[in-house]
Amino acid sequence: MEFEVPVIVIYVLFVIFAVLSAVFLKGKGSSLFAGHSTVREPAFAPVKLCKAMGICFAVLAIFLLITVFVWNQRPDWFRYVLWVVVGGNIIAATIIANLNILFRR
């Protein structure tokens, strides 16, 4: 028995990632980062980190949109590409967010 995700769930995820991407690419939304309000002077540049996270979310949003368009005629290997892209993007976003070298003030 295989679990199928309804297409509406993918649409909702696309909208969420697209909105978050737009907010982060504007350089806003740094209050969503953990520890932002607890530190008086953050050791990282919040605008640079926001733009990097915006790019990561934009990649996810674009890939989700492609997934919606090819949902009914997708080949079997597409689910593996989906896992690799989403997993790779999550790993990249985690490394970027924790790599303080790129975003120091």
PyMOL commands that set and color helices and strands:
alter all, ss='L'
color gray80, all
select helices_A, chain A and resi 7-25+30-32+46-69+78-98
alter helices_A, ss='H'
color red, helices_A
deselect
rebuild
show_as cartoon
